[in-house]
Amino acid sequence: MPVFTKDHLLKERNILFAWLEVQYPARETWTTEAFYAAADRTIAELKEEFADYDRKAMFGEDPYFRFFRKFKKTYPVMLQFESILKDRPFPRHNPAAEVPFLFEIKTRMLSGTHDLDRVHGDIRICSAAEREPFIGLRGEEVHCYPNDVIGRDDDGIILSLVAGADARTCCHEDSRHVFYPVFGMPGMPEETLRNALDELAACVRLLCPDAVITKHVI
């Protein structure tokens, strides 16, 4: 199991990083249809609750929205949230990778999925010093940004708060040992991250009640 460490610059910026480690058993034990049914119920509830959705009212002061705006980027979870309000269906491709999608639309916090068996060496969570390229989730070259929050293993960047996951360690159909990051914002209390991990774990349990889950915050 890789060891996670965090550099001193993120500590100085008062940015916490959390992750859920999950060991999934054989796929035939997953309750996939129950997971998708729960996702559909969540979407129906959100559409009812936010029938009068106003972007500025909901996200104008959101810490993630404001963080992304510093990089001239649009907060992707906001776009996901708006897509389900506009009747876009919940994705049904790889349920292990869709667990954080459900978590994100429920909490509006930022997560992701990585295959721990594809990680090389330990994982260092860092404050990026400069733009640095890596191959992104869709196979194209992307890059992190100065003051971005990144994670790297022995072979390079595997995650960026702003640019997303890399292609090598992202979740695949055969991934069974994964970690789901939850990115903290400057000054975000540890309790907020721990509550988020509880919500994320509940999403995992919908998919696989027998999954082995451990929670971490650094």
C-alpha positions as CSV (number, residue, x, y, z in Angstrom):
1,M,0.0,0.0,0.0
2,P,1.5,3.4,-1.0
3,V,2.3,5.8,1.9
4,F,0.7,9.2,1.5
5,T,2.6,12.3,2.6
6,K,1.9,16.1,2.3
7,D,4.5,18.8,1.7
8,H,5.1,21.7,4.1
9,L,3.7,24.3,1.6
10,L,0.2,22.8,1.8
11,K,0.5,22.8,5.5
12,E,1.4,26.4,5.4
13,R,-1.6,27.1,3.2
14,N,-3.8,25.3,5.6
15,I,-5.0,22.9,3.0
16,L,-6.1,19.4,4.1
17,F,-6.3,16.3,1.8
18,A,-8.5,13.4,2.5
19,W,-9.0,10.0,0.8
20,L,-11.0,6.9,1.1
21,E,-9.2,3.6,0.4
22,V,-11.6,0.9,-0.8
23,Q,-11.0,-2.8,-1.5
24,Y,-13.8,-4.1,-3.6
25,P,-14.6,-7.8,-3.7
26,A,-15.5,-9.7,-6.9
27,R,-17.8,-7.7,-9.1
28,E,-20.6,-10.2,-8.9
29,T,-21.1,-9.3,-5.2
30,W,-21.8,-5.6,-6.1
31,T,-25.4,-4.3,-5.8
32,T,-25.0,-2.2,-9.0
33,E,-28.7,-1.8,-9.8
34,A,-29.4,-0.7,-6.2
35,F,-26.6,1.9,-6.6
36,Y,-28.0,3.3,-9.8
37,A,-31.6,3.3,-8.3
38,A,-30.2,5.3,-5.4
39,A,-28.5,7.7,-7.8
40,D,-31.8,8.2,-9.7
41,R,-33.6,8.9,-6.4
42,T,-30.9,11.5,-5.4
43,I,-31.3,13.2,-8.8
44,A,-35.1,13.4,-8.4
45,E,-34.8,14.8,-4.9
46,L,-32.2,17.4,-6.0
47,K,-34.4,18.5,-9.0
48,E,-37.3,19.0,-6.6
49,E,-35.2,20.8,-4.0
50,F,-33.5,23.1,-6.5
51,A,-36.4,23.7,-8.9
52,D,-35.6,27.4,-8.6
53,Y,-31.8,26.9,-8.9
54,D,-29.7,30.0,-9.0
55,R,-26.0,29.6,-9.9
56,K,-24.9,32.8,-8.2
57,A,-26.8,32.1,-5.0
58,M,-25.6,28.6,-4.7
59,F,-22.0,28.8,-6.0
60,G,-21.1,32.5,-5.9
61,E,-19.3,32.1,-2.5
62,D,-18.5,28.4,-2.8
63,P,-14.8,27.8,-1.9
64,Y,-14.2,25.4,-4.8
65,F,-15.9,27.7,-7.3
66,R,-13.7,30.6,-6.0
67,F,-10.6,28.4,-6.1
68,F,-11.1,27.4,-9.7
69,R,-11.9,31.0,-10.7
70,K,-8.4,32.0,-9.6
71,F,-7.1,29.7,-12.4
72,K,-9.7,31.1,-14.9
73,K,-11.5,27.7,-14.8
74,T,-15.1,26.7,-14.2
75,Y,-15.7,24.4,-11.3
76,P,-16.5,21.0,-12.9
77,V,-18.8,19.8,-10.0
78,M,-21.0,22.8,-10.6
79,L,-21.4,21.8,-14.2
80,Q,-22.1,18.2,-13.2
81,F,-24.7,19.4,-10.8
82,E,-26.4,21.6,-13.4
83,S,-26.3,18.8,-15.9
84,I,-28.5,16.6,-13.7
85,L,-30.9,19.4,-13.1
86,K,-31.2,19.7,-16.9
87,D,-32.2,16.0,-17.2
88,R,-28.9,14.6,-18.2
89,P,-28.9,10.9,-17.0
90,F,-26.6,9.6,-14.4
91,P,-23.6,7.9,-16.1
92,R,-23.7,4.1,-16.3
93,H,-20.3,3.0,-17.5
94,N,-18.0,2.0,-14.6
95,P,-19.9,2.1,-11.2
96,A,-16.7,2.2,-9.1
97,A,-15.7,5.4,-11.0
98,E,-19.3,6.8,-10.6
99,V,-19.3,6.6,-6.8
100,P,-17.6,10.0,-6.6
101,F,-20.0,11.5,-9.2
102,L,-22.8,10.6,-6.8
103,F,-20.9,12.0,-3.9
104,E,-20.1,15.2,-5.8
105,I,-23.7,16.0,-6.8
106,K,-24.8,15.4,-3.2
107,T,-22.2,17.4,-1.5
108,R,-20.8,19.7,-4.2
109,M,-17.3,18.8,-3.0
110,L,-14.5,17.6,-5.3
111,S,-13.4,14.0,-5.5
112,G,-12.0,11.5,-8.1
113,T,-11.0,7.8,-8.5
114,H,-7.5,6.2,-8.7
115,D,-6.4,2.6,-9.0
116,L,-3.9,1.9,-6.2
117,D,-2.5,-1.2,-8.1
118,R,-1.4,1.2,-10.9
119,V,0.4,3.6,-8.5
120,H,4.2,3.3,-8.5
121,G,5.8,3.9,-5.1
122,D,4.4,6.3,-2.5
123,I,2.1,9.3,-3.1
124,R,3.2,12.8,-2.3
125,I,0.6,15.5,-2.1
126,C,2.2,18.8,-3.0
127,S,1.6,22.5,-3.7
128,A,2.6,22.8,-7.4
129,A,5.5,25.2,-8.0
130,E,4.9,25.6,-11.8
131,R,3.0,24.3,-14.8
132,E,3.9,20.7,-15.3
133,P,2.5,18.5,-18.1
134,F,1.1,15.0,-17.6
135,I,-1.3,12.7,-19.6
136,G,-4.8,13.3,-18.5
137,L,-7.8,11.1,-18.0
138,R,-8.8,11.2,-21.7
139,G,-5.3,10.5,-23.0
140,E,-4.5,14.1,-23.9
141,E,-1.7,16.2,-22.4
142,V,-2.8,18.5,-19.6
143,H,-0.9,20.4,-17.0
144,C,-1.1,21.5,-13.4
145,Y,-0.8,25.1,-12.4
146,P,1.4,27.1,-9.9
147,N,-0.4,26.8,-6.5
148,D,-2.5,23.8,-7.7
149,V,-2.8,20.8,-5.4
150,I,-1.2,17.8,-7.0
151,G,-0.3,14.2,-6.1
152,R,2.7,12.4,-7.6
153,D,4.1,8.9,-7.4
154,D,7.6,7.8,-8.5
155,D,6.6,8.2,-12.2
156,G,5.0,11.6,-12.1
157,I,1.8,13.5,-11.5
158,I,-1.3,11.3,-10.9
159,L,-3.8,13.9,-9.8
160,S,-4.3,17.7,-10.0
161,L,-7.1,19.5,-8.2
162,V,-7.5,21.8,-11.3
163,A,-6.7,19.4,-14.2
164,G,-8.0,16.1,-12.7
165,A,-6.8,12.6,-12.8
166,D,-4.0,11.1,-15.0
167,A,-4.5,8.3,-17.5
168,R,-2.3,5.7,-15.9
169,T,-3.8,5.5,-12.4
170,C,-7.5,6.4,-13.2
171,C,-10.2,3.8,-12.4
172,H,-10.6,1.0,-15.0
173,E,-13.3,-1.7,-15.3
174,D,-11.0,-4.2,-13.5
175,S,-10.0,-1.8,-10.7
176,R,-10.7,-3.3,-7.3
177,H,-8.3,-1.5,-5.0
178,V,-9.0,2.2,-5.3
179,F,-8.7,5.5,-3.5
180,Y,-11.1,8.3,-3.7
181,P,-9.5,11.7,-2.9
182,V,-11.5,14.5,-1.3
183,F,-9.8,17.9,-1.8
184,G,-9.9,20.4,1.0
185,M,-9.9,24.1,0.4
186,P,-7.7,26.6,2.3
187,G,-9.0,26.8,5.9
188,M,-11.6,24.1,5.5
189,P,-12.0,22.4,8.9
190,E,-10.9,18.8,9.3
191,E,-14.4,17.9,10.5
192,T,-15.8,18.9,7.1
193,L,-13.4,16.5,5.4
194,R,-14.2,13.7,7.8
195,N,-18.0,14.2,7.3
196,A,-17.4,14.1,3.6
197,L,-15.5,10.8,3.9
198,D,-18.5,9.4,5.8
199,E,-20.8,10.5,2.9
200,L,-18.4,9.0,0.4
201,A,-18.3,5.8,2.3
202,A,-22.1,5.6,2.3
203,C,-22.0,5.9,-1.5
204,V,-19.5,3.0,-1.7
205,R,-21.8,0.9,0.5
206,L,-24.7,1.5,-1.9
207,L,-22.6,-0.1,-4.6
208,C,-20.9,-2.8,-2.5
209,P,-21.9,-3.4,1.1
210,D,-19.0,-5.8,1.6
211,A,-16.3,-3.4,0.4
212,V,-13.4,-2.8,2.9
213,I,-13.1,0.9,3.6
214,T,-10.5,3.0,5.4
215,K,-10.6,6.8,5.9
216,H,-7.6,9.2,6.0
217,V,-7.0,12.9,6.4
218,I,-3.6,14.6,6.3
